[in-house]
Amino acid sequence: MRQTAVMLTIGWLSLVQLTGCSDEQKQVAGIPPVQMSAHTQTLNAVILPQHYHTSGTVSADHKVSISSRLSGYIRNIKVREGDHVSSGELLFDVDPVDARQAYAQVKADLADAAADLNRYRSLLADHAVSQQQFDKVRLRHEVAQSRAVQAENQLQYAEVRSPVSGIVVEKHASRGDLATPGQPLLVLEDPSSLLVETYVSEQFIAKIHEGDVVRVNVTGLGKSIDGTVRQIVKAADPLSHQFLVKIALAVDSGAYSGMFAEVSFAVGERAAIVVPEAALVQRSGLIGIYVMDSQGIAHYRQLRGGEHLAQGVEILAGLNDGDVVAWREDGGLRSGALVKAE
């Protein structure tokens, strides 16, 4: 009997507790929601350009390899990597030992030919030689003159000057090294002819045209700049099936050769949901927004964001066309609040 009484007592107390909790929940649920004024906006899908993103490298369209026309040891080299040079500026000079000896030889040949020409001219006047013999001597003199001019020009090549204005990007020789004709010693790039070389999938190449303005994000500059499609190489790589596209940059872009760049091509249109950036709420590194139900009650909803645009932030997931969002400038809006539109 005692055990039965104890069990009845425990059951009665549990029933009282459950009844009390149910009454408390009903009481809380019966509290009217707090009314708050806030900005509201009904979302409508907007048409945005669809972009295709690729990566590439900034390079100079005009690159010049500098070499010596003479064989000889480099006596002095005036530039280093990164130096700016002007057209006609002295880059380095070569000791022209062989060219100087060749010039001395042709000068001697020219003097000998000139002496023969004078002698044969006198002999021709005295009818001691024929006109044909004189013409041969005169031709020899003309050839000697031509060779002398050529040898003198070769001596001028001892000083190597820049053919263009640009930046020294490579240096393959130092003072005392032996220079030989055709051996690249310096490489210059024209910074005014920068472009981005990137590869585009065959799926989108038909939607890209020469002259199109594209957006180029140069990571090293921390900003985006405009570029113009200058050339599309109409032959795909047989392995990757991608096409080389060259994009010209403005002279004042601030980019340097070798920088990494991301290119955004407009290849069509798409419908998207865009919300004002002020309406977004940051919580623990995630973004969300308050969405109103049919009774005007605000409910917090997490989102997946996309691009930051001029009109707001694109929302990739979490919102639909026709949703009504709300926000306050002070960020004081809370879930469960009855929103009064400002």
C-alpha angles and dihedrals in degrees: 000000000000091000091050092051092050092051091049090051093051092047091050092051091049091051090051091051094049091047090050093051091049091050091049092051090049090049093051091045089051093058109107114241120260112257116229131177115231144155114269134193133182109222121232124181113253128203113247131179114261112232134206113206126209136163131230147151132265112239139163117258091205112056123163129195113210121209137160123258090208135062113237147100118291107248097188137355116203104193143059135197111293096025118135113228132188128223109277095018116141111253103174141329131226128214100247099206096145093041091050091052091048090050092051090051095051091045088056091048090050092052091049091048091048091052091050091049092053091047094049091046089059091045091050090052089053090046089240093129133033126252089247092057091049092049091055091053091046091051090051089053092050091050090050090052092051092050091049091053090048093049091049090052090051089058089056089060088068086086110062113204131187114264092202141024111257150104127294105238101165133032119187102170142051137195111299096025118128114250120207128186113273095015109128109235102165135017121208128193128199107229091199092067102056121153139169118239114205139156124240126201117247087241091071105025093095090059094055121080137182110267095032114139111231135182116248121193110200106198095203092056095046092224143081123248135185122258134182125226102242103171140010113196102222095215123082125219104259093223104041097026089223130136126226112239123188119206120195119220127208119262091243095047092114092224124136131214112270097029120138115246137185118211126205116202121193104228103164145319136286139182115250142172113239125186131186111267090230090063094062121098122208116215123170092335093310128106127227143159140211114253122194121226125214091278093053094254116146119233125185115236130183118232142194109228131208136181124356106235135182091258096044141285123324113234115214098184137006103051136070137201108278097027115137115223128193136196143165126221091231092049091238098131115118137189113271095030119133104235121222109195115236 
